[in-house]
Amino acid sequence: MSDAARLPRWVTSNEASVWRETEVSRRQTPEARWADVLAACDSLRFYWDIPGYAERIKGAVDPLPESSRAALSRLREAYRRGGR
């Protein structure tokens, strides 16, 4: 792999990232997890009742910054050239 295509040391695999991010939830009891689901639904219900909120959320677009697009393009090109 060329130096330009190397990832920083802090980048981890998708599996490791998901495992780390879900650690607290995986240790929860079903009752505690359900309480979190209910709390999230209550929060959403509060916001959903704000006039115009639903339309704003449905129409929201969060495009990638150009720097991220360029990085993804470089990584894809390196992958295509066999630099896995």
C-alpha positions in Angstrom: 0.0 0.0 0.0 1.4 3.4 -0.8 2.0 6.0 1.9 -0.7 8.2 0.5 -3.3 5.5 1.1 -2.3 4.5 4.6 -4.8 5.2 7.3 -4.0 6.9 10.6 -3.2 4.5 13.5 -6.4 5.5 15.4 -8.6 4.1 12.6 -10.0 0.8 13.6 -12.0 -1.9 11.9 -15.8 -1.6 11.6 -16.2 -4.6 13.9 -14.0 -3.1 16.6 -15.7 0.3 16.3 -19.2 -1.1 16.6 -18.1 -3.4 19.5 -16.7 -0.4 21.4 -19.7 1.8 20.7 -22.2 -0.8 21.8 -20.4 -2.0 25.0 -22.7 -0.3 27.5 -25.9 -1.4 25.7 -24.7 -5.0 25.5 -24.3 -5.1 29.3 -27.8 -3.7 29.9 -30.6 -5.8 31.1 -33.6 -6.1 28.8 -35.6 -3.9 31.2 -32.9 -1.2 31.2 -32.7 -1.3 27.4 -36.5 -1.0 27.1 -36.4 2.1 29.4 -33.9 3.7 27.1 -36.2 3.0 24.1 -39.1 4.6 25.9 -37.1 7.6 26.8 -36.0 8.1 23.2 -39.6 7.8 22.0 -40.7 10.4 24.6 -38.0 12.8 23.4 -39.0 12.3 19.8 -42.6 12.8 20.6 -41.8 16.2 22.3 -39.9 17.4 19.2 -42.3 16.0 16.7 -45.0 18.2 18.1 -43.1 21.4 17.4 -44.7 23.1 14.4 -42.6 22.5 11.2 -40.2 20.1 12.9 -41.3 17.0 11.0 -41.0 18.7 7.7 -37.6 20.1 8.5 -36.3 16.7 9.6 -37.7 14.9 6.5 -36.1 17.5 4.2 -32.7 17.6 6.0 -29.6 16.9 4.0 -26.2 16.4 5.6 -23.7 16.3 2.7 -20.1 15.1 3.3 -17.5 17.8 3.4 -15.3 18.1 0.3 -12.3 16.9 2.3 -14.1 13.6 3.2 -15.2 13.2 -0.4 -11.6 13.6 -1.6 -10.3 11.1 1.1 -12.9 8.5 0.0 -12.0 9.0 -3.6 -8.3 8.4 -2.8 -9.1 5.3 -0.8 -11.3 3.9 -3.5 -8.7 4.5 -6.2 -6.0 2.8 -4.0 -8.3 -0.1 -3.5 -9.0 -0.4 -7.3 -5.3 -0.5 -7.9 -4.9 -3.4 -5.6 -3.6 -1.5 -2.6 -5.8 -3.3 -0.1 
